[in-house]
C-alpha cells in the first residue's frame, strides 16, 4: 500500500512544512490587505486619461464609472462630496483626465481608481460634450423657434442677472441711461466657477417667482449677461439647469454671454441673443429721442390727415364758387325782365285808360236825356200792360191751412193728458220721476198719482211729500210760416 505523503512528491493530501521552507500560509483577507497597501503606497497619486464608460450615480450620490482606452479598462469611483463639485455632467463617451489614487476592492479582488478630480481631456472633449448636450436639449424642443417670445417694446422694469462688480453691469446701465432711462433690478451672481450655474439658475427662477404688484417690481424683461472668456470660463451658461431655467422662464430673456463670437447653450434657449451686453441693452429699450421724434412725426401726420379733408373741401368749394355765376349775372336777366314788364305795364295802363275814356265817351253818347225819357215811357207802358191775379196766393194759402190742420191732429195724438181724461193715471216718486214698473213703485219712499183733474199724494211708510211735482208740459216751438218761393215773388216784379 502506498504512503499518503512522499517527500519527493510536490502534492499531498495534507499540507506539511518542507525542509528549509519558512513561509507561513496567509489568509485571503490578509493578502488583499497587503495588496491594497502596496498598491496605495506605490500609486498614491495618479492621473489617468481615458474614455468614460458605464457612468452611473448611486442613490447615495457616489459616481461609478470605468475608464478605458484601446487595450485596457479600469473601474473608477468618485465619492459624493467630489462628485457634487464637478463642473460638468459626466457622460459615456467623454474623454477625461481623472486624478486620484489606485486602490483595491477586496470584495471582488479588483483594483480601481478613487478619483478626486475629473477634467475633460482638452478643448475638443469639452466641445464634444457641449455638442452632445445641445443635441439632447434640442431634441426636447427647448431651442424651438415656436417657443421664442417677442420682447416688450418699452419695459417698465428690467431684471439683470450678472456679476455686480464687473464691467458688464456698468455697460448695461450706461447704455440704458443713454437710450431710455428704465428701472433696473440687478440680481448679483457669480458668472464663473463651480457654484455659478446654481446661482444663475436661482436668479432666473427667482425673478420669475416675483408676484405682480408686490413690493419689488416684477421685471418685464430679463438680461442674462457675462463678459467674454474661454469656453471653460463660459461653461456655467452651458449647464443644463441654466438652459432649462431660461427656457422655462415666464419672463422674456435676452442672453448676452460673452462676445460676438462666443456661443453658449443659453443663447439657444433665450428668446433673443445679443452679441454683447451693450447690444442687449440696445435691444431692451428704444432710443427715447427717436421715439419722441417718431411720436411727433405721427402727431404731425395725424394733424395733416385731419386737415387734409378740410383743405380738399376748401379747394373743391373754391372751384365750385369760381364756376358759379356772380350776383350781377344772376340778377341782370331778372332786372331786364322787370324793366320790360314795367314798361309794358305803363303802356298797358295808358292804353287801358285811353280805351276806357273812349268807351265812356260812347256810353255817354248813348245816355242822353232824350234817350232816358224814351226808355221811361216804354217801361210805363209795359207796367200798365201787366195784369195781377190772386190765384197763386189762394193756392199757397190753401196748402198752408191743410198743413196746419195735419200738425194739430198730430199734436192731439201726442198729448199725454188725453189718456188721463179717459181714466188713466201717471205714478211719480217723491222726486217727480215717472215710475212705469210695479217694483219701482214698491221701492219708492213716496208716490204721487196724477189724474185728469189733479194729483194725489200717497205715503209708503215715510212722510209723504207736501205736494207732488207737476210734470212740466213741453211747449212746442211755433212753426214759422212757409217762405214765399222765388216763383211767387216773381208775381210782383
TILO-29486 format. One line per 10 residues: number of its first residue (from 0); for each residue x, y, z of C-alpha. Coordinates in pm, 1 decimal, always signed. Layout:
NUM = X,Y,Z | ...;
//
This chain:
0 = +0.0,+0.0,+0.0 | +144.2,+338.9,-97.4 | +224.7,+613.4,+157.6 | -11.5,+911.5,+173.3 | +276.7,+1155.5,+180.0 | +600.9,+1127.2,-16.8 | +879.8,+1376.6,+39.8 | +965.3,+1373.6,-324.8 | +613.6,+1446.5,-439.8 | +503.2,+1812.7,-477.0;
10 = +146.0,+1734.3,-382.9 | -3.6,+1574.4,-83.7 | -322.6,+1509.5,+89.6 | -235.1,+1713.0,+399.1 | -29.6,+2029.2,+389.9 | +305.0,+1989.2,+566.6 | +603.9,+2206.8,+601.9 | +902.6,+2145.0,+387.1 | +1260.9,+2128.6,+486.1 | +1413.1,+2476.6,+472.0;
20 = +1074.5,+2648.5,+396.1 | +993.3,+2931.2,+641.4 | +687.1,+3083.3,+450.8 | +374.6,+3053.7,+651.4 | +40.9,+3039.6,+466.4 | -160.2,+3371.2,+479.3 | -532.0,+3429.1,+455.8 | -706.5,+3585.5,+156.3 | -806.6,+3891.3,+353.8 | -454.1,+3942.2,+470.4;
30 = -323.8,+3907.0,+117.4 | -587.1,+4151.5,-8.5 | -489.5,+4396.5,+263.1 | -122.6,+4362.8,+169.9 | -204.8,+4416.4,-194.4 | -418.5,+4719.7,-104.2 | -137.8,+4875.5,+99.8 | +116.0,+4800.6,-167.8 | -93.1,+4949.9,-445.7 | -187.0,+5257.4,-247.9;
40 = +170.8,+5315.6,-141.5 | +302.5,+5262.3,-490.7 | +28.6,+5453.0,-670.8 | -80.6,+5711.9,-412.4 | -147.1,+5974.6,-680.3 | -202.9,+5904.8,-1047.4 | -361.4,+6083.8,-1342.1 | -538.0,+5864.8,-1593.6 | -657.4,+5961.8,-1937.1 | -937.7,+5755.3,-2079.2;
50 = -1291.7,+5740.6,-2210.6 | -1581.2,+5723.4,-1968.2 | -1799.9,+5415.4,-1985.8 | -2084.9,+5285.1,-1771.9 | -2134.3,+5616.4,-1588.9 | -2397.9,+5598.7,-1316.7 | -2481.5,+5775.7,-995.4 | -2590.9,+5578.9,-692.0 | -2871.1,+5691.1,-464.8 | -2604.1,+5786.0,-212.0;
60 = -2461.7,+6041.9,-458.5 | -2144.3,+5846.2,-537.8 | -2032.0,+5829.3,-900.5 | -1929.1,+5496.4,-1054.4 | -1774.3,+5452.5,-1398.7 | -1498.6,+5287.3,-1599.6 | -1200.5,+5442.1,-1776.3 | -1083.0,+5266.5,-2086.6 | -857.2,+5302.5,-2385.3 | -792.9,+5075.6,-2681.5;
70 = -644.4,+4788.8,-2480.2 | -741.6,+4810.6,-2113.4 | -1014.4,+4920.0,-1871.6 | -1013.7,+5019.4,-1505.9 | -1300.7,+5083.6,-1270.3 | -1335.7,+5420.1,-1105.9 | -1534.4,+5570.6,-821.8 | -1583.1,+5927.6,-701.5 | -1734.1,+5989.8,-363.6 | -2037.1,+6215.8,-319.7;
80 = -1850.8,+6524.8,-198.0 | -1622.2,+6541.3,-500.2 | -1893.0,+6430.0,-742.5 | -2112.7,+6721.2,-638.3 | -1838.9,+6969.0,-724.1 | -1786.0,+6851.0,-1081.4 | -1806.5,+7142.4,-1327.7 | -1976.2,+6923.2,-1591.4 | -2207.2,+6627.2,-1616.9 | -2009.1,+6307.2,-1683.8;
90 = -2148.6,+6103.8,-1972.5 | -2047.0,+5792.6,-2158.8 | -1801.0,+5855.7,-2439.4 | -1634.6,+6162.5,-2288.9 | -1256.7,+6160.3,-2279.9 | -1142.8,+6280.5,-1938.5 | -837.8,+6304.0,-1719.9 | -905.5,+6165.1,-1372.4 | -679.0,+6240.8,-1078.2 | -675.5,+6024.3,-768.7;
100 = -519.5,+5716.6,-616.7 | -528.3,+5349.6,-703.2 | -671.8,+5106.3,-453.5 | -817.6,+4760.4,-446.7 | -1161.9,+4633.0,-366.4 | -1115.1,+4312.9,-167.8 | -1475.5,+4208.7,-208.5 | -1417.7,+4144.2,-578.5 | -1041.2,+4125.0,-595.0 | -1032.4,+4421.9,-831.1;
110 = -828.9,+4732.6,-837.4 | -984.3,+5072.9,-910.8 | -907.8,+5439.6,-903.6 | -1066.2,+5662.3,-642.3 | -1099.9,+5993.4,-826.6 | -1067.0,+6325.6,-650.6 | -1093.3,+6536.1,-966.3 | -1217.1,+6482.0,-1317.5 | -1145.9,+6713.6,-1608.9 | -1219.6,+6696.0,-1975.5;
120 = -922.8,+6587.2,-2180.0 | -868.7,+6904.0,-2381.7 | -1099.7,+7156.1,-2551.3 | -1204.8,+6901.7,-2809.9 | -1363.3,+6684.1,-2544.8 | -1533.1,+6988.6,-2395.8 | -1677.6,+7081.9,-2734.1 | -1790.5,+6726.1,-2787.4 | -1975.2,+6735.0,-2454.0 | -2125.4,+7070.4,-2547.9;
130 = -2249.5,+6939.7,-2882.4 | -2388.5,+6626.9,-2724.9 | -2580.1,+6827.2,-2465.0 | -2704.8,+7066.9,-2732.7 | -2842.7,+6786.1,-2946.3 | -3015.9,+6626.9,-2648.8 | -3180.5,+6950.0,-2536.4 | -3270.7,+7041.8,-2892.6 | -3445.1,+6708.0,-2929.9 | -3659.5,+6802.5,-2629.5;
140 = -3769.7,+7118.8,-2810.0 | -3603.2,+7369.7,-2574.3 | -3449.9,+7556.2,-2868.5 | -3755.3,+7550.3,-3095.1 | -3837.0,+7875.1,-3272.8 | -4202.9,+7840.2,-3173.0 | -4103.1,+7888.2,-2808.0 | -3945.8,+8226.6,-2872.5 | -4146.5,+8522.4,-2741.0 | -4146.9,+8879.2,-2860.4;
150 = -3968.7,+9128.9,-2638.5 | -4177.7,+9405.8,-2481.0 | -4144.9,+9729.7,-2675.3 | -4092.2,+9951.6,-2371.8 | -4037.3,+9752.6,-2048.3 | -4101.6,+9939.5,-1724.8 | -3859.8,+9721.0,-1525.0 | -3560.1,+9521.4,-1648.9 | -3401.2,+9243.1,-1445.3 | -3028.5,+9181.5,-1494.2;
160 = -2857.1,+8858.2,-1389.4 | -2482.9,+8919.2,-1378.3 | -2189.8,+8996.9,-1152.3 | -2238.3,+9325.1,-960.7 | -1868.1,+9415.0,-975.3 | -1780.1,+9358.6,-1339.2 | -1780.8,+9598.9,-1631.7 | -2087.2,+9426.8,-1778.5 | -2339.8,+9582.1,-1539.6 | -2182.4,+9927.5,-1584.7;
170 = -2206.1,+9897.9,-1963.9 | -2570.7,+9789.4,-1945.7 | -2672.0,+10066.9,-1704.7 | -2483.9,+10330.2,-1902.5 | -2640.1,+10221.2,-2230.6 | -2990.2,+10211.2,-2082.2 | -2942.9,+10560.9,-1939.5 | -2833.2,+10692.2,-2280.9 | -3119.2,+10535.1,-2474.3 | -3418.6,+10530.2,-2239.2;
180 = -3379.6,+10556.0,-1857.8 | -3552.4,+10249.5,-1710.7 | -3588.8,+10095.4,-1366.9 | -3330.5,+9815.8,-1336.0 | -3323.4,+9536.6,-1076.6 | -2987.4,+9354.8,-1050.1 | -2964.2,+9001.0,-910.0 | -2595.1,+8956.3,-821.5 | -2449.1,+8615.9,-908.9 | -2118.7,+8450.1,-979.0;
190 = -2062.2,+8410.1,-1350.4 | -1771.3,+8166.7,-1326.8 | -1682.9,+7877.8,-1101.7 | -1845.6,+7564.1,-961.9 | -2143.9,+7742.6,-799.0 | -2207.7,+7989.4,-1081.4 | -2461.7,+7768.1,-1257.2 | -2664.8,+7722.4,-937.3 | -2671.1,+8096.4,-867.7 | -2768.5,+8190.2,-1223.8;
200 = -3046.2,+7929.6,-1217.3 | -3173.6,+8056.5,-883.2 | -3168.8,+8417.8,-1008.7 | -3370.0,+8339.8,-1322.4 | -3626.6,+8137.3,-1130.8 | -3634.5,+8399.4,-855.6 | -3723.0,+8678.1,-1097.7 | -3999.8,+8461.8,-1242.5 | -4139.7,+8396.2,-894.4 | -4185.1,+8767.2,-808.7;
210 = -4554.6,+8843.5,-776.8 | -4706.7,+9127.4,-977.3 | -4794.1,+9430.3,-769.0 | -4562.2,+9330.6,-482.9 | -4307.2,+9546.1,-300.3 | -4044.8,+9451.2,-560.6 | -4132.7,+9537.6,-917.4 | -4163.0,+9229.2,-1135.7 | -3937.3,+9270.1,-1440.5 | -4090.7,+9281.4,-1785.0;
220 = -3762.6,+9162.4,-1938.2 | -3454.9,+8969.5,-1819.0 | -3096.5,+9012.7,-1935.2 | -2854.0,+8728.6,-1852.7 | -2510.5,+8878.6,-1915.6 | -2142.6,+8798.4,-1880.2 | -1824.3,+8928.0,-2036.5 | -1608.2,+8733.6,-2277.8 | -1376.5,+8447.7,-2189.4 | -1264.9,+8099.6,-2281.5;
230 = -1501.7,+7809.3,-2318.4 | -1411.3,+7699.4,-1966.7 | -1497.1,+8044.9,-1830.1 | -1836.9,+8042.3,-2003.4 | -1915.9,+7682.2,-1918.3 | -2163.1,+7773.3,-1644.1 | -2400.5,+7904.4,-1912.3 | -2380.8,+7567.0,-2090.9 | -2508.7,+7380.9,-1786.8 | -2837.0,+7203.0,-1837.7;
240 = -3000.3,+7359.6,-1531.2 | -2928.6,+7712.7,-1659.1 | -3060.7,+7628.6,-2003.7 | -3380.0,+7480.7,-1861.3 | -3431.0,+7778.6,-1629.6 | -3407.9,+8018.9,-1925.3 | -3643.2,+7807.8,-2137.6 | -3899.1,+7783.9,-1855.3 | -3880.7,+8149.8,-1752.5 | -4221.7,+8323.9,-1763.6;
250 = -4038.7,+8648.9,-1846.7 | -3876.8,+8703.0,-2188.4 | -3497.4,+8659.9,-2169.1 | -3209.2,+8818.2,-2361.4 | -2886.6,+8618.9,-2346.9 | -2573.5,+8836.9,-2361.6 | -2299.1,+8590.1,-2263.3 | -1951.5,+8654.0,-2398.1 | -1857.4,+8848.2,-2704.2 | -1994.6,+8822.8,-3056.3;
260 = -1805.0,+8506.3,-3144.2 | -1891.2,+8325.1,-2819.8 | -2192.4,+8094.5,-2825.0 | -2341.1,+7909.6,-2531.2 | -2647.2,+7690.8,-2488.7 | -2809.0,+7977.3,-2300.2 | -2812.7,+8169.3,-2630.3 | -3014.3,+7891.5,-2793.9 | -3270.4,+7878.7,-2511.5 | -3314.8,+8257.1,-2475.2;
270 = -3584.3,+8447.1,-2662.0 | -3321.8,+8677.5,-2813.1 | -2941.5,+8653.4,-2835.0 | -2729.0,+8966.5,-2807.8 | -2369.3,+8964.9,-2930.9 | -2258.5,+9178.9,-2633.4 | -2410.9,+9308.3,-2308.8 | -2422.2,+9658.3,-2460.7 | -2618.1,+9523.6,-2756.7 | -2858.0,+9358.0,-2510.4;
280 = -2931.9,+9698.3,-2356.3 | -2994.8,+9836.2,-2705.5 | -3237.7,+9552.3,-2776.9 | -3417.6,+9605.7,-2447.2 | -3529.0,+9967.1,-2494.0 | -3570.4,+10205.4,-2787.5 | -3395.6,+10540.9,-2816.0 | -3602.0,+10795.5,-2628.5 | -3518.0,+11080.8,-2862.7 | -3601.4,+10871.2,-3168.6;
290 = -3925.0,+10758.3,-3005.4 | -4018.1,+11118.2,-2928.2 | -3937.0,+11216.5,-3285.5 | -4146.7,+10927.3,-3414.5 | -4437.4,+11030.2,-3194.4 | -4400.8,+11389.3,-3308.9 | -4398.9,+11272.7,-3669.3 | -4708.2,+11060.8,-3606.7 | -4877.0,+11361.4,-3448.7 | -4791.2,+11578.2,-3745.9;
300 = -4914.1,+11309.8,-3985.2 | -5233.7,+11278.1,-3785.1 | -5284.3,+11654.4,-3794.4 | -5220.6,+11657.6,-4167.7 | -5461.2,+11369.2,-4211.3 | -5727.1,+11560.5,-4019.2 | -5667.8,+11888.0,-4202.2 | -5631.4,+11731.2,-4545.6 | -6006.2,+11674.1,-4597.1 | -6067.7,+12033.6,-4487.7;
310 = -5812.4,+12161.7,-4737.1 | -5955.5,+11942.1,-5012.0 | -6304.1,+12060.6,-4926.7 | -6188.7,+12421.3,-4939.3 | -6028.4,+12363.8,-5278.5 | -6343.2,+12199.5,-5413.2 | -6556.3,+12480.0,-5270.5 | -6337.9,+12743.6,-5431.2 | -6353.7,+12559.1,-5763.3 | -6732.5,+12543.7,-5741.8;
320 = -6751.4,+12910.3,-5641.0 | -6547.4,+13005.8,-5943.3 | -6782.9,+12811.6,-6168.3 | -7093.1,+12963.8,-6008.6 | -7235.2,+13283.5,-6172.5 | -7197.5,+13613.6,-5993.5 | -7483.8,+13800.9,-5829.1 | -7494.8,+14057.9,-6108.9 | -7505.3,+13780.3,-6366.7 | -7798.2,+13620.3,-6183.9;
330 = -7991.7,+13946.7,-6137.4 | -7929.1,+14111.1,-6474.7 | -8184.0,+13896.7,-6665.6 | -8441.2,+13947.1,-6393.3 | -8372.3,+14320.3,-6376.3 | -8405.5,+14342.8,-6751.5 | -8730.9,+14147.7,-6737.3 | -8855.5,+14379.9,-6460.0 | -8778.1,+14683.3,-6670.2 | -8956.3,+14523.8,-6962.7;
340 = -9263.0,+14438.7,-6753.2 | -9265.2,+14786.9,-6601.6 | -9261.4,+14943.8,-6944.2 | -9531.7,+14707.3,-7065.7 | -9741.0,+14784.1,-6757.2 | -9706.1,+15158.3,-6815.3 | -9804.3,+15122.5,-7177.4 | -10087.6,+14886.6,-7085.4 | -10229.5,+15127.0,-6826.5 | -10204.2,+15410.4,-7071.2;
350 = -10377.6,+15210.3,-7342.2 | -10640.7,+15085.0,-7097.2 | -10715.9,+15437.9,-6982.0 | -10744.9,+15550.1,-7342.1 | -10982.0,+15268.9,-7425.2 | -11184.7,+15335.1,-7109.8 | -11212.6,+15702.7,-7199.8 | -11322.0,+15605.7,-7546.4 | -11582.2,+15357.9,-7416.5 | -11704.2,+15613.0,-7166.0;
360 = -11749.4,+15860.4,-7446.1 | -11951.6,+15610.1,-7642.4 | -12171.9,+15524.6,-7342.9 | -12217.4,+15890.1,-7261.4 | -12326.7,+15948.3,-7610.4 | -12598.2,+15685.6,-7571.4 | -12727.8,+15809.8,-7232.9 | -12879.8,+16133.9,-7337.0 | -13188.3,+16285.1,-7168.7 | -13397.4,+16222.4,-7465.6;
370 = -13298.4,+15855.5,-7468.7 | -13371.3,+15815.1,-7099.7 | -13714.7,+15978.4,-7130.9 | -13799.2,+15740.1,-7408.9 | -13694.9,+15436.4,-7203.9 | -13905.4,+15562.3,-6911.4 | -14209.0,+15591.8,-7134.6 | -14152.9,+15237.0,-7262.1 | -14125.9,+15098.3,-6906.1 | -14450.3,+15273.5,-6805.2;
380 = -14641.0,+15126.7,-7097.2 | -14504.2,+14779.9,-7008.7 | -14616.1,+14816.6,-6647.7 | -14960.9,+14925.2,-6748.0 | -14992.5,+14615.8,-6958.3 | -14925.8,+14382.4,-6662.4 | -15244.1,+14227.0,-6500.2 | -15230.0,+14094.7,-6132.9 | -15436.5,+13780.5,-6015.4 | -15493.4,+13627.0,-5663.9;
390 = -15495.3,+13262.9,-5768.9 | -15133.3,+13184.3,-5675.3 | -15183.7,+13338.3,-5332.5 | -15502.5,+13147.7,-5267.5 | -15342.4,+12818.6,-5367.5 | -15048.5,+12878.3,-5137.0 | -15282.5,+12974.5,-4850.1 | -15485.7,+12654.2,-4902.8 | -15173.2,+12438.4,-4881.8 | -15057.8,+12610.3,-4560.2;
400 = -15401.9,+12561.7,-4398.3 | -15402.9,+12188.9,-4475.5 | -15056.3,+12150.8,-4333.8 | -15155.9,+12329.4,-4011.9 | -15457.7,+12104.3,-3962.2 | -15241.0,+11793.3,-4002.3 | -14996.5,+11915.6,-3739.8 | -15286.1,+11992.1,-3497.8 | -15411.5,+11636.6,-3530.3 | -15060.4,+11504.1,-3465.9;
410 = -15030.8,+11722.9,-3158.0 | -15355.5,+11585.9,-3018.4 | -15222.9,+11234.6,-3070.4 | -14905.0,+11309.1,-2872.2 | -15089.4,+11483.7,-2581.3 | -15023.9,+11272.8,-2266.6 | -15318.8,+11430.0,-2078.6 | -15570.1,+11289.9,-2321.3 | -15537.4,+10934.7,-2173.3 | -15590.6,+11085.3,-1826.2;
420 = -15927.0,+11215.8,-1938.7 | -16012.1,+10864.4,-2045.7 | -15941.3,+10722.0,-1693.4 | -15567.5,+10656.2,-1693.8 | -15322.9,+10785.0,-1428.2 | -14948.1,+10860.3,-1400.1 | -14739.1,+10746.3,-1099.0 | -14434.8,+10950.1,-984.8 | -14188.9,+10912.2,-695.9 | -14109.8,+11180.9,-443.4;
430 = -13871.8,+11349.5,-685.0 | -14124.5,+11358.6,-967.9 | -13968.1,+11075.7,-1163.8 | -14215.7,+10865.9,-1367.9 | -14243.9,+10506.2,-1243.2 | -14357.6,+10267.3,-1517.2 | -14284.4,+9948.1,-1312.8 | -14452.4,+9799.0,-1006.3 | -14116.4,+9713.2,-849.3 | -14009.5,+10076.2,-879.7;
440 = -14332.8,+10194.6,-708.0 | -14280.9,+9945.9,-420.8 | -13922.1,+10064.6,-367.8 | -14016.5,+10436.9,-364.0 | -14047.8,+10620.1,-29.2 | -14340.5,+10836.0,-152.8 | -14570.0,+10831.0,-452.1 | -14783.9,+11086.8,-630.6 | -15063.9,+10981.7,-868.1 | -15168.9,+11226.1,-1133.5;
450 = -15531.0,+11215.2,-1258.8 | -15704.9,+11426.0,-1514.7 | -15830.4,+11668.7,-1250.9 | -15536.5,+11673.2,-1008.5 | -15256.3,+11495.5,-819.8 | -15299.8,+11257.4,-522.0 | -15005.9,+11205.6,-279.5 | -14971.4,+10857.2,-131.5 | -14729.8,+10765.0,+153.1 | -14541.7,+10434.6,+165.7;
460 = -14434.3,+10438.0,+529.8 | -14233.2,+10759.2,+518.8 | -14351.2,+11114.1,+538.5 | -14533.1,+11198.1,+215.2 | -14419.0,+11498.8,+23.2 | -14607.0,+11825.9,+69.0 | -14707.2,+11820.5,-292.4 | -14620.0,+11614.4,-589.9 | -14433.4,+11790.4,-861.9 | -14638.1,+11850.3,-1166.8;
470 = -14451.2,+11747.9,-1473.4 | -14371.2,+12032.5,-1699.4 | -14559.8,+12028.3,-2023.6 | -14330.2,+12072.0,-2311.9 | -14410.9,+12372.0,-2523.5 | -14369.3,+12304.2,-2884.0 | -14193.8,+12563.8,-3086.4 | -14413.2,+12759.6,-3314.9 | -14357.5,+12668.4,-3673.8 | -14257.4,+12954.0,-3891.2;
480 = -14485.4,+13036.4,-4178.9 | -14368.3,+12894.6,-4504.3 | -14145.0,+13121.4,-4700.8 | -14262.3,+13261.6,-5022.3 | -14093.0,+13091.5,-5313.4 | -13898.9,+13280.3,-5574.7 | -14163.3,+13191.6,-5828.5 | -14438.7,+13365.1,-5628.8 | -14219.2,+13663.6,-5564.7 | -14190.8,+13691.8,-5935.5;
490 = -14557.8,+13789.2,-5946.0 | -14479.1,+14131.1,-5800.4 | -14185.9,+14202.9,-6019.8;
//
